[in-house]
Every structure is written in C-alpha cells, then in structure tokens.
Amino acid sequence: MKKLVNSLLAGLFLLGASSVAVAQTVVITPEQETVVREYVKKKPIASINLPGVELNVGSAIPEKVELHTIDAPDITYRYVVVDNRTVLVDPGTRKIIRVIN
C-alpha cells in the first residue's frame, strides 16, 4: 500500500510539473516570426559572440548585452543577433524564447 501511495504522489508531482512547463511555453506564430525576420533584415545589427552562453530556449542572456526593440505591433520581445542567429528574448527575464536561424 505504501508503494502505491508513493507512486501516486510521484505521478501527481510529475503531472503538476508538466502543467507548469506547458503554462510557461511561449508561442510565436508563423506570422510573428515572419515579421521578426523582415524587421531584422531591414534593420541589421552586428552579430555578437557570447562564449559560455548556450542558445537554448530558457537560457538567460547576460545583462551586459544590449537587447533591441522590434518596432512592430503585437511583438513585445526584444532581440539580439548571436553567431548570426536572431535570438528573441523576454525583456523582463532576459530568457531566450526563440532562436531563429
């Protein structure tokens, strides 16, 4: 009986953790991605290198890096170009929400 209760508790914990992960997922629509690509192409900025920073969703961009505004409706994220890849960043947390190749 104790094993059953422990298994149920572990299952509930995992279910709750996966719900939190889903709730934090940021969705960038294909239309928004197109707007970002066109904006970055029209207003290019220099690509930078960030040694030691992995370009993964959820990784944080260091405070010393300047984030650039995308002047387009419905896009509140900022961007930076790292290793010739456009990186969308949540300006509040400085976490990467999307890497566009």
NUMAR-599092 format. One record per residue: x, y, z of N, C-alpha, C in turn; residue in one letter. Coordinates in pm, 1 decimal. Layout:
residues N
{n.u=X; n.v=Y; n.w=Z; ca.u=X; ca.v=Y; ca.w=Z; c.u=X; c.v=Y; c.w=Z; resn=A}
...
END
This chain:
residues 101
{n.u=82.5; n.v=-119.6; n.w=0.0; ca.u=0.0; ca.v=0.0; ca.w=0.0; c.u=87.4; c.v=126.7; c.w=0.0; resn=M}
{n.u=196.2; n.v=122.4; n.w=78.0; ca.u=285.6; ca.v=238.4; ca.w=85.3; c.u=347.2; c.v=267.9; c.w=-51.7; resn=K}
{n.u=383.5; n.v=161.7; n.w=-126.3; ca.u=440.5; ca.v=180.9; ca.w=-259.8; c.u=338.2; c.v=244.2; c.w=-353.5; resn=K}
{n.u=212.4; n.v=202.6; n.w=-340.6; ca.u=106.6; ca.v=257.7; ca.w=-425.1; c.u=88.6; c.v=407.1; c.w=-397.5; resn=L}
{n.u=87.0; n.v=444.6; n.w=-270.3; ca.u=71.4; ca.v=585.0; ca.w=-234.1; c.u=189.9; c.v=666.8; c.w=-284.5; resn=V}
{n.u=310.2; n.v=615.0; n.w=-267.6; ca.u=429.3; ca.v=685.4; ca.w=-316.1; c.u=425.4; c.v=701.2; c.w=-467.3; resn=N}
{n.u=381.9; n.v=597.5; n.w=-536.9; ca.u=372.2; ca.v=603.7; ca.w=-683.0; c.u=269.6; c.v=707.7; c.w=-725.8; resn=S}
{n.u=155.6; n.v=710.4; n.w=-657.7; ca.u=52.4; ca.v=809.4; ca.w=-689.7; c.u=101.8; c.v=951.1; c.w=-664.3; resn=L}
{n.u=169.7; n.v=970.9; n.w=-552.8; ca.u=223.1; ca.v=1103.9; ca.w=-522.6; c.u=326.8; c.v=1147.1; c.w=-626.1; resn=L}
{n.u=413.3; n.v=1055.7; n.w=-665.5; ca.u=514.1; ca.v=1087.3; ca.w=-767.2; c.u=445.9; c.v=1121.4; c.w=-899.0; resn=A}
{n.u=343.6; n.v=1046.9; n.w=-935.5; ca.u=270.1; ca.v=1074.5; ca.w=-1059.1; c.u=202.8; c.v=1209.9; c.w=-1056.9; resn=G}
{n.u=140.6; n.v=1244.0; n.w=-943.0; ca.u=76.9; ca.v=1375.0; ca.w=-930.8; c.u=179.4; c.v=1487.9; c.w=-938.7; resn=L}
{n.u=295.3; n.v=1467.0; n.w=-877.1; ca.u=401.1; ca.v=1567.6; ca.w=-884.2; c.u=444.6; c.v=1590.1; c.w=-1028.1; resn=F}
{n.u=466.9; n.v=1482.1; n.w=-1101.3; ca.u=509.8; ca.v=1494.4; ca.w=-1241.3; c.u=402.4; c.v=1558.9; c.w=-1326.4; resn=L}
{n.u=277.6; n.v=1524.4; n.w=-1301.6; ca.u=167.7; ca.v=1584.7; ca.w=-1375.5; c.u=162.0; c.v=1734.7; c.w=-1349.1; resn=L}
{n.u=177.2; n.v=1773.7; n.w=-1223.5; ca.u=177.3; ca.v=1915.9; ca.w=-1189.2; c.u=294.6; c.v=1989.1; c.w=-1250.7; resn=G}
{n.u=412.3; n.v=1927.9; n.w=-1248.6; ca.u=531.6; ca.v=1990.4; ca.w=-1306.9; c.u=515.2; c.v=2007.4; c.w=-1456.8; resn=A}
{n.u=454.9; n.v=1910.0; n.w=-1523.6; ca.u=438.6; ca.v=1922.3; ca.w=-1669.0; c.u=335.4; c.v=2029.1; c.w=-1702.0; resn=S}
{n.u=234.8; n.v=2048.8; n.w=-1616.4; ca.u=136.3; ca.v=2153.9; ca.w=-1638.9; c.u=200.6; c.v=2290.9; c.w=-1628.5; resn=S}
{n.u=291.0; n.v=2307.0; n.w=-1532.7; ca.u=361.6; ca.v=2434.4; ca.w=-1517.6; c.u=446.9; c.v=2460.2; c.w=-1640.3; resn=V}
{n.u=515.8; n.v=2359.0; n.w=-1690.9; ca.u=600.7; ca.v=2376.2; ca.w=-1809.0; c.u=518.4; c.v=2417.4; c.w=-1929.4; resn=A}
{n.u=400.7; n.v=2358.4; n.w=-1945.2; ca.u=314.7; ca.v=2393.5; ca.w=-2057.5; c.u=267.1; c.v=2537.1; c.w=-2043.6; resn=V}
{n.u=234.4; n.v=2578.5; n.w=-1921.5; ca.u=184.7; ca.v=2713.8; ca.w=-1899.6; c.u=290.5; c.v=2818.8; c.w=-1930.6; resn=A}
{n.u=417.8; n.v=2784.6; n.w=-1920.6; ca.u=523.8; ca.v=2881.5; ca.w=-1943.4; c.u=573.6; c.v=2882.8; c.w=-2087.4; resn=Q}
{n.u=520.0; n.v=2797.7; n.w=-2172.6; ca.u=563.2; ca.v=2791.8; ca.w=-2311.1; c.u=517.8; c.v=2918.1; c.w=-2383.8; resn=T}
{n.u=608.6; n.v=2980.2; n.w=-2453.9; ca.u=578.3; ca.v=3099.7; ca.w=-2530.9; c.u=553.6; c.v=3058.0; c.w=-2674.9; resn=V}
{n.u=443.9; n.v=3105.1; n.w=-2730.1; ca.u=410.7; ca.v=3070.5; ca.w=-2867.4; c.u=435.8; c.v=3191.4; c.w=-2956.9; resn=V}
{n.u=520.8; n.v=3171.5; n.w=-3054.3; ca.u=545.5; ca.v=3272.2; ca.w=-3157.2; c.u=478.2; c.v=3219.9; c.w=-3283.7; resn=I}
{n.u=381.9; n.v=3294.3; n.w=-3334.3; ca.u=310.6; ca.v=3248.8; ca.w=-3453.2; c.u=401.1; c.v=3259.8; c.w=-3575.3; resn=T}
{n.u=370.9; n.v=3183.2; n.w=-3679.2; ca.u=449.6; ca.v=3195.9; ca.w=-3802.9; c.u=447.6; c.v=3339.0; c.w=-3857.6; resn=P}
{n.u=335.2; n.v=3407.0; n.w=-3840.9; ca.u=325.2; ca.v=3545.2; ca.w=-3889.6; c.u=419.6; c.v=3636.6; c.w=-3810.9; resn=E}
{n.u=423.9; n.v=3617.7; n.w=-3678.1; ca.u=514.3; ca.v=3697.9; ca.w=-3596.5; c.u=659.8; c.v=3668.9; c.w=-3631.9; resn=Q}
{n.u=691.2; n.v=3542.9; n.w=-3655.6; ca.u=828.7; ca.v=3508.5; ca.w=-3693.2; c.u=866.0; c.v=3574.4; c.w=-3825.7; resn=E}
{n.u=771.7; n.v=3579.4; n.w=-3918.2; ca.u=796.7; ca.v=3645.5; ca.w=-4046.9; c.u=822.8; c.v=3794.5; c.w=-4025.8; resn=T}
{n.u=742.8; n.v=3856.8; n.w=-3939.2; ca.u=761.6; ca.v=3999.5; ca.w=-3908.8; c.u=900.3; c.v=4021.5; c.w=-3850.0; resn=V}
{n.u=941.6; n.v=3935.7; n.w=-3757.2; ca.u=1073.6; ca.v=3948.4; ca.w=-3694.6; c.u=1182.9; c.v=3933.8; c.w=-3799.8; resn=V}
{n.u=1173.0; n.v=3831.2; n.w=-3883.4; ca.u=1275.1; ca.v=3809.7; ca.w=-3987.6; c.u=1288.0; c.v=3931.4; c.w=-4078.9; resn=R}
{n.u=1174.7; n.v=3985.2; n.w=-4122.8; ca.u=1176.7; ca.v=4100.7; ca.w=-4213.0; c.u=1233.3; c.v=4224.3; c.w=-4142.8; resn=E}
{n.u=1196.6; n.v=4243.4; n.w=-4016.6; ca.u=1245.8; ca.v=4358.7; ca.w=-3941.9; c.u=1397.4; c.v=4352.8; c.w=-3925.8; resn=Y}
{n.u=1448.4; n.v=4235.7; n.w=-3888.4; ca.u=1592.4; ca.v=4219.0; ca.w=-3867.3; c.u=1667.1; c.v=4236.0; c.w=-3999.2; resn=V}
{n.u=1606.4; n.v=4191.6; n.w=-4109.0; ca.u=1669.7; ca.v=4206.4; ca.w=-4240.1; c.u=1676.6; c.v=4354.0; c.w=-4281.1; resn=K}
{n.u=1570.5; n.v=4431.4; n.w=-4251.1; ca.u=1565.9; ca.v=4573.0; ca.w=-4287.3; c.u=1655.2; c.v=4658.6; c.w=-4197.8; resn=K}
{n.u=1669.0; n.v=4618.8; n.w=-4071.5; ca.u=1747.0; ca.v=4696.0; ca.w=-3975.3; c.u=1851.9; c.v=4606.2; c.w=-3911.4; resn=K}
{n.u=1950.9; n.v=4567.9; n.w=-3988.3; ca.u=2050.8; ca.v=4473.4; ca.w=-3935.6; c.u=2135.0; c.v=4534.7; c.w=-3823.9; resn=P}
{n.u=2172.4; n.v=4448.2; n.w=-3731.5; ca.u=2265.4; ca.v=4487.1; ca.w=-3625.3; c.u=2381.9; c.v=4389.1; c.w=-3630.2; resn=I}
{n.u=2490.5; n.v=4427.2; n.w=-3569.7; ca.u=2609.4; ca.v=4341.6; ca.w=-3570.2; c.u=2586.3; c.v=4216.4; c.w=-3486.9; resn=A}
{n.u=2633.8; n.v=4106.3; n.w=-3538.6; ca.u=2628.2; ca.v=3980.1; ca.w=-3465.7; c.u=2734.9; c.v=3981.3; c.w=-3356.8; resn=S}
{n.u=2701.0; n.v=3926.2; n.w=-3241.5; ca.u=2796.4; ca.v=3919.2; ca.w=-3131.9; c.u=2824.3; c.v=3773.2; c.w=-3097.3; resn=I}
{n.u=2931.4; n.v=3751.9; n.w=-3024.3; ca.u=2964.2; ca.v=3619.0; ca.w=-2971.7; c.u=2940.2; c.v=3622.0; c.w=-2821.9; resn=N}
{n.u=2885.0; n.v=3513.7; n.w=-2770.7; ca.u=2863.7; ca.v=3501.0; ca.w=-2626.5; c.u=2923.3; c.v=3369.3; c.w=-2578.8; resn=L}
{n.u=3054.1; n.v=3366.6; n.w=-2560.1; ca.u=3116.1; ca.v=3242.7; ca.w=-2513.7; c.u=3056.4; c.v=3197.6; c.w=-2380.2; resn=P}
{n.u=3027.4; n.v=3069.9; n.w=-2372.1; ca.u=2973.8; ca.v=3013.2; ca.w=-2249.3; c.u=2823.3; c.v=3021.5; c.w=-2235.2; resn=G}
{n.u=2756.5; n.v=3091.9; n.w=-2327.4; ca.u=2610.4; ca.v=3101.2; ca.w=-2323.4; c.u=2553.5; c.v=3010.8; c.w=-2431.7; resn=V}
{n.u=2471.6; n.v=2914.7; n.w=-2389.1; ca.u=2408.6; ca.v=2825.2; ca.w=-2485.4; c.u=2282.1; c.v=2891.1; c.w=-2538.5; resn=E}
{n.u=2264.8; n.v=2885.9; n.w=-2669.0; ca.u=2147.5; ca.v=2946.8; ca.w=-2731.0; c.u=2030.7; c.v=2848.2; c.w=-2730.4; resn=L}
{n.u=1977.9; n.v=2825.6; n.w=-2612.5; ca.u=1864.1; ca.v=2736.3; ca.w=-2593.9; c.u=1749.1; c.v=2815.2; c.w=-2534.3; resn=N}
{n.u=1626.9; n.v=2775.8; n.w=-2569.0; ca.u=1510.2; ca.v=2836.8; ca.w=-2507.8; c.u=1521.1; c.v=2818.8; c.w=-2357.2; resn=V}
{n.u=1503.6; n.v=2928.5; n.w=-2284.8; ca.u=1512.8; ca.v=2925.9; ca.w=-2139.7; c.u=1646.1; c.v=2973.1; c.w=-2085.1; resn=G}
{n.u=1750.8; n.v=2973.4; n.w=-2168.6; ca.u=1880.2; ca.v=3025.1; ca.w=-2124.2; c.u=1871.1; c.v=3176.8; c.w=-2112.0; resn=S}
{n.u=1948.7; n.v=3233.5; n.w=-2021.4; ca.u=1945.9; ca.v=3378.0; ca.w=-1999.5; c.u=2057.0; c.v=3447.4; c.w=-2076.9; resn=A}
{n.u=2024.7; n.v=3563.0; n.w=-2128.8; ca.u=2121.7; ca.v=3648.8; ca.w=-2195.9; c.u=2179.9; c.v=3741.8; c.w=-2089.5; resn=I}
{n.u=2312.6; n.v=3755.3; n.w=-2083.3; ca.u=2375.0; ca.v=3839.5; ca.w=-1979.6; c.u=2326.6; c.v=3984.8; c.w=-1983.6; resn=P}
{n.u=2326.8; n.v=4047.0; n.w=-1868.0; ca.u=2282.6; ca.v=4186.4; ca.w=-1853.6; c.u=2363.6; c.v=4282.5; c.w=-1940.8; resn=E}
{n.u=2490.8; n.v=4250.6; n.w=-1964.4; ca.u=2577.3; ca.v=4341.4; ca.w=-2040.8; c.u=2538.5; c.v=4348.9; c.w=-2188.6; resn=K}
{n.u=2455.5; n.v=4256.0; n.w=-2236.2; ca.u=2416.5; ca.v=4251.7; ca.w=-2377.3; c.u=2297.2; c.v=4344.3; c.w=-2399.8; resn=V}
{n.u=2311.3; n.v=4433.3; n.w=-2498.4; ca.u=2202.2; ca.v=4524.4; ca.w=-2533.1; c.u=2095.9; c.v=4449.0; c.w=-2612.7; resn=E}
{n.u=1972.1; n.v=4459.0; n.w=-2566.4; ca.u=1859.5; ca.v=4399.1; ca.w=-2637.7; c.u=1794.5; c.v=4506.4; c.w=-2723.0; resn=L}
{n.u=1754.7; n.v=4470.8; n.w=-2844.3; ca.u=1698.9; ca.v=4565.8; ca.w=-2938.9; c.u=1548.0; c.v=4546.5; c.w=-2952.8; resn=H}
{n.u=1478.3; n.v=4658.6; n.w=-2967.0; ca.u=1333.4; ca.v=4657.4; ca.w=-2980.0; c.u=1293.4; c.v=4625.4; c.w=-3123.1; resn=T}
{n.u=1184.4; n.v=4552.1; n.w=-3135.4; ca.u=1125.3; ca.v=4525.2; ca.w=-3266.5; c.u=1004.4; c.v=4616.4; c.w=-3277.5; resn=I}
{n.u=1011.8; n.v=4712.2; n.w=-3368.8; ca.u=905.6; ca.v=4810.4; ca.w=-3383.7; c.u=794.8; c.v=4751.3; c.w=-3470.6; resn=D}
{n.u=712.0; n.v=4668.4; n.w=-3407.6; ca.u=601.9; ca.v=4604.2; ca.w=-3477.7; c.u=490.3; c.v=4576.6; c.w=-3377.3; resn=A}
{n.u=365.0; n.v=4586.7; n.w=-3423.8; ca.u=254.4; ca.v=4560.1; ca.w=-3331.2; c.u=254.5; c.v=4414.5; c.w=-3283.1; resn=P}
{n.u=207.3; n.v=4394.4; n.w=-3163.3; ca.u=190.4; ca.v=4261.1; ca.w=-3104.4; c.u=320.5; c.v=4186.3; c.w=-3077.1; resn=D}
{n.u=435.4; n.v=4253.1; n.w=-3085.8; ca.u=561.4; ca.v=4186.6; ca.w=-3053.2; c.u=626.9; c.v=4267.5; c.w=-2941.4; resn=I}
{n.u=627.5; n.v=4207.9; n.w=-2823.1; ca.u=681.3; ca.v=4277.4; ca.w=-2706.2; c.u=821.0; c.v=4228.2; c.w=-2671.0; resn=T}
{n.u=870.0; n.v=4132.9; n.w=-2746.5; ca.u=1000.6; ca.v=4075.3; ca.w=-2718.1; c.u=1110.3; c.v=4161.1; c.w=-2777.5; resn=Y}
{n.u=1230.4; n.v=4143.2; n.w=-2727.1; ca.u=1347.9; ca.v=4211.7; ca.w=-2780.2; c.u=1431.3; c.v=4108.0; c.w=-2853.7; resn=R}
{n.u=1532.7; n.v=4155.9; n.w=-2923.7; ca.u=1617.9; ca.v=4061.0; ca.w=-2995.6; c.u=1762.7; c.v=4102.8; c.w=-2991.1; resn=Y}
{n.u=1846.9; n.v=4006.6; n.w=-3019.3; ca.u=1990.4; ca.v=4026.5; ca.w=-3033.1; c.u=2034.0; c.v=3924.5; c.w=-3138.1; resn=V}
{n.u=2140.6; n.v=3954.7; n.w=-3208.6; ca.u=2193.7; ca.v=3860.3; ca.w=-3307.1; c.u=2322.1; c.v=3801.9; c.w=-3249.1; resn=V}
{n.u=2320.0; n.v=3670.2; n.w=-3230.3; ca.u=2433.6; ca.v=3598.7; ca.w=-3172.5; c.u=2477.2; c.v=3492.6; c.w=-3272.7; resn=V}
{n.u=2604.6; n.v=3495.2; n.w=-3309.7; ca.u=2657.6; ca.v=3399.5; ca.w=-3406.8; c.u=2571.0; c.v=3392.2; c.w=-3532.5; resn=D}
{n.u=2528.6; n.v=3509.7; n.w=-3579.1; ca.u=2446.8; ca.v=3524.8; ca.w=-3699.7; c.u=2309.7; c.v=3459.0; c.w=-3689.0; resn=N}
{n.u=2261.4; n.v=3441.1; n.w=-3567.2; ca.u=2127.6; ca.v=3386.4; ca.w=-3543.0; c.u=2047.6; c.v=3488.3; c.w=-3463.5; resn=R}
{n.u=1925.1; n.v=3512.8; n.w=-3505.9; ca.u=1838.7; ca.v=3605.9; ca.w=-3434.2; c.u=1781.4; c.v=3536.4; c.w=-3312.1; resn=T}
{n.u=1797.8; n.v=3599.9; n.w=-3197.5; ca.u=1754.5; ca.v=3541.8; ca.w=-3071.4; c.u=1647.8; c.v=3633.1; c.w=-3010.7; resn=V}
{n.u=1525.6; n.v=3581.1; n.w=-2993.9; ca.u=1418.9; ca.v=3657.1; ca.w=-2929.8; c.u=1429.1; c.v=3636.8; c.w=-2779.4; resn=L}
{n.u=1415.9; n.v=3747.0; n.w=-2706.7; ca.u=1438.5; ca.v=3745.4; ca.w=-2562.0; c.u=1322.1; c.v=3813.8; c.w=-2490.6; resn=V}
{n.u=1279.7; n.v=3756.1; n.w=-2379.8; ca.u=1181.2; ca.v=3820.1; ca.w=-2293.2; c.u=1256.2; c.v=3929.7; c.w=-2217.8; resn=D}
{n.u=1219.6; n.v=4057.1; n.w=-2236.6; ca.u=1297.4; ca.v=4164.2; ca.w=-2173.5; c.u=1288.8; c.v=4164.8; c.w=-2021.2; resn=P}
{n.u=1183.3; n.v=4109.4; n.w=-1964.8; ca.u=1168.2; ca.v=4107.4; ca.w=-1819.9; c.u=1259.5; c.v=4007.3; c.w=-1752.2; resn=G}
{n.u=1275.8; n.v=3891.5; n.w=-1815.1; ca.u=1357.3; ca.v=3785.4; ca.w=-1754.4; c.u=1491.4; c.v=3767.5; c.w=-1824.3; resn=T}
{n.u=1504.3; n.v=3824.9; n.w=-1944.1; ca.u=1621.4; ca.v=3810.4; ca.w=-2029.4; c.u=1642.7; c.v=3665.2; c.w=-2073.6; resn=R}
{n.u=1537.6; n.v=3586.6; n.w=-2068.6; ca.u=1546.4; ca.v=3447.3; ca.w=-2112.0; c.u=1511.0; c.v=3436.6; c.w=-2259.6; resn=K}
{n.u=1581.4; n.v=3346.6; n.w=-2326.1; ca.u=1558.1; ca.v=3322.4; ca.w=-2468.2; c.u=1423.5; c.v=3253.1; c.w=-2485.0; resn=I}
{n.u=1341.9; n.v=3306.9; n.w=-2576.1; ca.u=1214.8; ca.v=3242.7; ca.w=-2604.0; c.u=1212.2; c.v=3177.0; c.w=-2742.1; resn=I}
{n.u=1305.2; n.v=3218.8; n.w=-2829.1; ca.u=1310.4; ca.v=3157.9; ca.w=-2962.0; c.u=1442.0; c.v=3193.9; c.w=-3027.6; resn=R}
{n.u=1501.5; n.v=3096.1; n.w=-3097.2; ca.u=1621.8; ca.v=3118.3; ca.w=-3177.6; c.u=1581.1; c.v=3096.0; c.w=-3321.7; resn=V}
{n.u=1602.6; n.v=3198.5; n.w=-3404.4; ca.u=1564.3; ca.v=3192.4; ca.w=-3544.8; c.u=1691.3; c.v=3183.8; c.w=-3626.8; resn=I}
{n.u=1704.0; n.v=3078.8; n.w=-3704.9; ca.u=1824.0; ca.v=3060.4; ca.w=-3788.5; c.u=1814.1; c.v=3136.8; c.w=-3916.9; resn=N}
END
